[in-house]
Amino acid sequence: MRALHSLWIILLLAGCSLSTDVDGYTFVDSPCPRPARRCEGGDTYWFVTSKGDIARHVDELIDGFDVDGTSEPVCGHPDSVSPDGGVGIDNALSSLLETVEPTLPTPLDENTLNSILSGESLVVLRLENVDDFVNDDCIDFSILRGQVPLGEDPMSYLDANGDRVLDADLTLDYGTVTANDDRACIVDGTLHATQGDTRSIFNSGAAVAELATVAGRARTRITRDKMVDGIQGGGLSVTDIVELLNIQDQPGLVNVLEGAADLYPDSRGDCTHLSYALTFEAIPFTPGSFR
């Protein structure tokens, strides 16, 4: 089951996006008007994720998104309800990881923080064309890979006083865009963005693997000073997960993943994708160099 934990770490590490397709989805749960025009004017703001975890069950409730657009059971898996009463929530991966977590040496949220403070998992969130942090109908939202400046030791640079909190007032370098929504929006202080389909590549020694994320979207409470109560989710290809984790010769684990799949049945009625939702918080930083 540690392979599932490896999948969690992979989700935290932004790969190199090969493509993004938002227009294939209607995202009925998004309040953004998605105007035909691109966003114009406004200011640019940069954030970096400071905390992360899986979306967790609270009693029988769990946060996430209605990825498949239905509240009916799919492949025998009933949908969930979110803490705010939203129905049709798809989040199969969290249930698997909550089951695995007690067998791990470190809780998932602590492992996430370790990845952030070591500089391995610096996820940059860039907002362009921002006019208002309460209501703004057109914002260009991008996810990028972050890095500490050249020559800096990540641990001492990111957490200088050793309190295991990402320091404020950081300057970070950034890479290429891994996902983008050029018509995101803010409604009543909540940012809503869609990422559609992305295929990210990951290098593992001499091998290169891909992981497809489908129907991706995110939302978070936002001010100039922070993002809180963030949720990012979508669906993952089971075939890609098996190949990426190199578990083709572990039929028991493959069967667990295939049995938990809850999205996009094929012609035989077997679901091909696994829904997921991650939580996050983010703080502002000053952008350094592109590299």
NUGU-412224 format. One line per field, with one value per residue (C-alpha): x, y, z; residue number from 1. Coordinates in pm, whole numbers, plus 50000, padded with zeros to 5 digits. Each point is the difference from the previous one (the first is absolute). Example, Ala and Ser with C-alpha at 12.3 -4.5 7.8 and 13.67 -1.06 7.14 Angstrom:
east	c(51230|50137)
north	c(49550|50344)
up	c(50780|49934)
resi	c(1|2)
//
This chain:
east	c(50000|50299|49962|49683|50206|50245|49706|49912|50355|49988|49681|50180|50291|49905|50111|50051|49660|49971|49657|49702|49644|49732|49747|49899|49812|49706|50094|49640|50115|50211|49843|50239|49830|50290|49970|50104|50262|50326|50055|50149|50151|50042|50305|50206|50036|50222|49934|50178|49835|50096|49790|49833|49805|49735|49642|49889|49671|49825|49741|49855|50073|50300|50101|50074|49827|49724|50246|49763|49696|49767|49889|49914|50228|50264|50161|49823|50153|49751|50098|50063|49873|50228|50000|49816|49726|50126|49887|50159|50348|50256|50307|50099|50375|49958|49816|50287|50267|49814|50006|50372|50115|50013|50261|50231|50282|49891|49646|49925|49972|50339|50150|49862|50157|50331|49984|49924|50270|50260|49921|49885|49637|49974|49678|49959|49655|50003|49699|50002|49748|49870|49782|49825|50051|49628|49833|50186|49846|50320|50340|50286|50102|50313|50179|50378|50295|50190|50369|50225|50249|50323|50264|49755|49959|49626|49946|50174|49862|49635|49988|50279|49888|49920|49640|49872|49799|50079|50156|49822|50156|50179|50141|49959|50090|49739|49974|49756|49623|49867|49629|49808|49650|49994|49642|49989|49804|49952|49649|49937|50368|50040|50220|49864|50220|49984|50298|49827|50221|50374|50264|50306|50333|50216|50359|50090|50361|50027|49624|49747|49637|49683|49703|49672|49785|49649|49732|50234|49876|50085|49844|50130|49914|50233|50125|50313|50175|49904|49806|49814|49750|50140|49882|50151|49860|49898|50055|50308|50045|50035|50215|50237|50016|50094|50271|50135|50030|50132|49761|49891|50133|49796|49652|49862|50077|49891|49668|49963|50047|49771|49737|50009|49977|49683|50018|49946|49887|50129|49795|50002|49871|50332|50108|50333|50079|50030|49867|50210|50006|50292|49983|50247|50093|50228|50188|50130|50359|50214|50076|50368|50139|49835|50195)
north	c(50000|50233|50038|50202|50227|50040|50106|50266|50140|49997|50206|50261|50027|50209|49826|50158|50049|49872|50148|50161|49977|50185|50043|49632|50048|50211|49996|50047|50061|50304|50343|50172|50169|49898|50295|49955|50271|49943|50179|50349|50259|49944|49894|49680|49812|49702|49732|49680|49706|49986|49701|49703|49686|49770|50116|49800|49857|50188|49751|49885|50327|50076|50291|49978|50059|49850|49881|49790|50227|49747|49915|49643|49706|49923|49654|49920|50296|50246|50366|50190|50323|50290|50178|50296|49774|49958|49673|49777|50025|49769|49928|49633|50046|50161|49692|49777|50224|50040|49621|49980|50291|49814|49763|50285|50135|50360|50143|50128|50365|49982|49833|50283|50259|49815|50013|50372|50096|49791|50189|49683|50106|50376|50055|50356|50151|50313|50229|50259|50271|50026|50305|49893|49725|49990|49977|49990|49833|49946|49888|49817|49718|49787|49721|49991|49816|50205|49985|50168|50247|49851|49953|49987|49698|49921|49901|50303|50238|49893|49957|50215|49979|49628|50033|49775|50283|50131|50344|50315|50254|49737|50054|49689|49910|49840|49778|49940|49989|49651|50093|50314|50146|50335|50073|49911|50219|50108|49989|50123|49959|49651|49937|49746|49855|49710|49816|49753|49717|50001|49740|50038|49825|49866|49882|49688|49913|49916|49953|50269|49951|50202|50063|50125|50227|50050|50257|50181|50296|50198|50243|50188|50285|50283|50341|50193|49832|49632|49715|49773|49714|49914|49691|49865|49690|49806|49649|49780|49727|49662|49872|50294|49948|49633|50082|50298|49800|49696|49763|49793|49689|50071|49878|50050|50372|50039|49840|50245|50296|49858|49915|50353|50170|50206|50205|49951|49639|49833|49792|49710|50219|50006|50339|50124|50294|50069|50325|50197|50324|50168|50285|50286|50339|50256|50320|50287|50022|50218|49848|49964|49855|49779|49678)
up	c(50000|50016|49625|50068|50220|49709|49783|50256|49983|49619|50006|50208|49759|49700|49684|49659|49845|49644|49934|50164|49866|50192|49721|50003|50327|50109|50373|50110|50358|49901|50048|49759|49704|49771|49761|49638|50048|50182|50329|49980|50237|50373|50198|50039|50330|50084|50265|50100|50173|50369|50112|49834|50083|49862|50043|50303|50120|50280|50123|49666|49818|49777|49780|49630|49668|49790|49737|49787|50014|50163|50353|49901|50091|49736|49982|50327|50187|50150|50001|50322|50154|50089|50338|49843|49866|49644|49839|49738|50154|49837|50214|49992|50054|50343|50129|49885|50149|50331|50026|49919|50217|50337|49851|49898|50218|49941|49958|49650|50102|50172|49696|49788|50226|49983|49620|50005|50251|49815|49679|49822|49973|49953|49808|49873|49940|49784|49961|49722|49907|50358|50068|50320|50261|50088|49659|49668|49694|49799|50137|49828|50239|49951|50188|49970|50155|50262|50095|50255|49847|49867|50267|50292|50228|49982|50365|50152|49737|50025|50379|50142|50366|49990|50116|49717|49849|49652|50051|49889|49761|49792|49654|49784|49644|49778|49695|49718|50042|50076|49992|49912|50004|49821|50111|50369|50242|50360|50147|50356|50086|49853|49698|49751|49725|49756|49859|49769|49874|50056|49931|50218|49948|50281|49975|50198|49930|49632|49966|49919|50100|49952|50228|49860|50213|49863|50080|50240|50200|50314|50244|50302|50232|49907|50113|49909|50294|49976|49850|50246|49977|49657|49809|49678|49836|49692|49869|49941|49739|50175|49713|50042|50378|49955|49748|50194|50322|49807|50178|49700|50179|50316|49901|50349|49999|49639|50094|50291|49765|49732|50261|50143|49659|49982|49679|49625|49944|49685|49756|50248|50280|50189|50130|49864|50229|50372|50148|50249|50199|50180|50250|50010|50142|49837|50087|49783|49882|49774|49657|49916|49679|49741|49951)
resi	c(1|2|3|4|5|6|7|8|9|10|11|12|13|14|15|16|17|18|19|20|21|22|23|24|25|26|27|28|29|30|31|32|33|34|35|36|37|38|39|40|41|42|43|44|45|46|47|48|49|50|51|52|53|54|55|56|57|58|59|60|61|62|63|64|65|66|67|68|69|70|71|72|73|74|75|76|77|78|79|80|81|82|83|84|85|86|87|88|89|90|91|92|93|94|95|96|97|98|99|100|101|102|103|104|105|106|107|108|109|110|111|112|113|114|115|116|117|118|119|120|121|122|123|124|125|126|127|128|129|130|131|132|133|134|135|136|137|138|139|140|141|142|143|144|145|146|147|148|149|150|151|152|153|154|155|156|157|158|159|160|161|162|163|164|165|166|167|168|169|170|171|172|173|174|175|176|177|178|179|180|181|182|183|184|185|186|187|188|189|190|191|192|193|194|195|196|197|198|199|200|201|202|203|204|205|206|207|208|209|210|211|212|213|214|215|216|217|218|219|220|221|222|223|224|225|226|227|228|229|230|231|232|233|234|235|236|237|238|239|240|241|242|243|244|245|246|247|248|249|250|251|252|253|254|255|256|257|258|259|260|261|262|263|264|265|266|267|268|269|270|271|272|273|274|275|276|277|278|279|280|281|282|283|284|285|286|287|288|289|290|291)
//
